[in-house]
Amino acid sequence: ASFGARHIAKGIGRLTEHVLTSGKGSYLYTKEGKKLLDFTTGIGVTNLGHCHPRVTAAAQAQVGKLVHGQVNIAYHEPGLQLIDRLLPVMPHPSLDTFFFWNSGAEAVEASIKLARQATGRPNVIVMQGGFHGRTMGTMAMTRSKTVYSEGFGPFMSGVFSVPFPDCHHCPISGCSSSPRYGFHEGCCMEPLRQLELLLKQQTSPHDTAAIIIEPVLGEGGYLPAPKGYLEKVSEICKREGILLILDEVQSGFGRTGKYFAVEHYKPVVPDILVMAKGIANGFPLSGIVSRKELMDKQKPGSMGGTYAGNAVACAAAVAVADAFKEERILENVERQSRILVDTLNDLKRSSATSHLVSDVRGLGLMQAIEFHPLAKLSSSSSSKSSPSSTTPIGSRIQKKCIDKGMLVLTTSIYDVMRFIPPLNISEEEMKEGCKIIKESVEEVAKEL
């Protein structure tokens, strides 16, 4: 670790100083001999756990056949096989034409290139709280935290932002018995009004190529879009000829209990779908999928990349798709998510911990718990004592979880912990993780 600290870029934030040596299933192993239950899955990547036997075997076999089949030179067999596996699980039959790249940020940029070229329009609308990457293009679009872009400007022009519906922090939500836009559960849908204003005041629809949205905000706090919002945005896009891009880099490939999170919001169909992370269980692979009529607008040579759609990564992704089907992964997500959600809701209801918990939310095995700010806690009559430090509650709980042998992550500008376990996690492993979460929250509650 000390060698890494001397020679690896300081700009990389790091959860621990462990040196990882191996991984198997739901666990990681360190050079120091520690065994860690992994509720991060490499930030939602190793959805089938570490070194899944089928994925490992597929990659090993492909390495002995063809490692680099450059996309601008020829087709390669694993890439074609992957498309064959993905077509049946796309959220709509119109999504039938693919471009594979390496990282999520690259795929987002590919979606913007497609949208601009297909529409002939320059501007893009993003969501406040959204995360799309750290490249020069995607930094202009990322609005979850300023740390991702501070000091790196100027950025790509033509990017405008609007609020994402965060009902938990909304000053309007729940204040009226008749929601402004007529949707259920008291959501005022004020962000829709803001979107309509943006299209009238800042970027004309005739200049707007696309609106890009994460159906569940990732770095923005694991916020699922409320019912009715994506549907209305989709209507606006159709009305104005704007393309709807859904960034499912983190929410795709079973993470929310559906193959893609947009399936929770039927009949919404994106014009462009962005994918990465869980697609290949740790091998660097990403992509976009759209309608052939849009993709065919691009001139040959305008898309590509040295390592785009690497053959070994595609072979691994084929194995992932086969494992999803044969091992009935989505059914396991439904079972295990109930255990996790029940644990988090119990903490919200418990007299011992409820004063810490502000909100519990998520879809499938993409779950989060938000804690009250320390300032609010210290002034609350339910708090036993004023906190003695400024360390957020989530960070304190995170440290205790790590000390107890489990990796977890925080996220967003608020005090939020997110839980991203493997989608094939066993019931025993899930209960082990929930036990650690419960004990850690209860210990911090006693300290405060």
JOQUIZI-V616928 format. One record per pair of residues at least 12 apart in sequence whose ideal C-beta (glycine too) atoms are under 6 Angstrom apart, sorted by the first residue. I is the first residue (numbers start at 0). J is the second residue. Records with the same first field share a line. If there is no record, write none. Layout:
I: J + J
This chain:
0: 16 + 18
17: 29
18: 30
22: 49 + 50
23: 49 + 50
24: 48
25: 37 + 48 + 421 + 424 + 428
35: 404 + 406
36: 405 + 432
37: 406
38: 405 + 407 + 418 + 420 + 432
39: 406 + 408 + 419
40: 419 + 421
43: 249 + 276 + 419
44: 276 + 281
45: 280 + 281
46: 252 + 277 + 422
47: 280 + 322 + 423
48: 421 + 423
53: 318 + 322
54: 280 + 315 + 318 + 319
57: 314 + 315 + 318
58: 311 + 315
61: 311 + 314
62: 311
65: 310
66: 311
68: 310
70: 303 + 307 + 308
71: 303
75: 310
77: 310 + 313 + 314
78: 308 + 313
80: 317
81: 313 + 316 + 317
82: 97
84: 317 + 320
88: 258
90: 259 + 261 + 262
91: 268
93: 290
94: 272 + 288
95: 291
96: 289 + 291 + 294
97: 286 + 288
98: 287 + 302
99: 286 + 307 + 308
100: 285 + 304 + 307
101: 283 + 306
102: 285
103: 248 + 275 + 285
104: 132 + 134 + 137
106: 273 + 275 + 285 + 286 + 287
107: 131 + 132 + 137 + 273
108: 136
109: 287
110: 244 + 271 + 273 + 287
111: 123
114: 208 + 209 + 242
115: 208
116: 296 + 297
117: 293 + 296
118: 208
120: 206 + 207 + 208
121: 157
122: 157 + 202 + 206 + 207
123: 158 + 208 + 209
124: 159 + 210
125: 140 + 160 + 211
126: 163 + 212
127: 142 + 160 + 162 + 163
128: 143 + 163 + 216 + 219
129: 142 + 213
130: 143 + 217 + 218
131: 246
133: 147
136: 155
138: 151 + 154
139: 154 + 155 + 158
140: 158
142: 160
143: 218 + 219
144: 412
159: 197 + 201 + 202
161: 193 + 194 + 197
162: 190 + 193
164: 190 + 225 + 228
165: 222
166: 186
167: 358
171: 187 + 189
172: 186 + 187
173: 185
182: 227
186: 225
191: 231
204: 239
207: 241
209: 242 + 244
210: 241 + 243
211: 244 + 246
213: 246
214: 245 + 250 + 260 + 261
215: 250 + 260 + 365
217: 249
218: 410
219: 411
220: 411 + 413 + 415
221: 361 + 367 + 417
223: 362
229: 264 + 267
230: 267
233: 267
242: 270
243: 269 + 270
244: 271
245: 261 + 269 + 272
246: 273
247: 259 + 260 + 274
248: 273 + 275 + 276
249: 276
251: 274
252: 277 + 278
253: 328 + 329 + 332 + 422
254: 363 + 365
255: 362 + 363 + 365
256: 332 + 333 + 363
271: 287 + 289
272: 288
273: 287
274: 286
278: 316
279: 312 + 315 + 316
280: 319
282: 312 + 315
283: 312
284: 312 + 316
328: 422 + 423
331: 423
332: 363 + 364 + 422
335: 424 + 429
336: 363 + 364
338: 429
339: 366
342: 433
343: 359 + 368
344: 359
346: 440
347: 359
351: 441 + 444
352: 440 + 441 + 444
354: 381
355: 370 + 392 + 444
357: 369 + 370 + 371
364: 420 + 422
366: 418
367: 415 + 417
368: 416
369: 413 + 415
370: 392 + 393 + 414
373: 386
386: 447
391: 414
392: 414
393: 409 + 414 + 416
395: 443
396: 439 + 440 + 443
397: 409
399: 439 + 442
400: 435 + 439
403: 435
405: 432 + 435
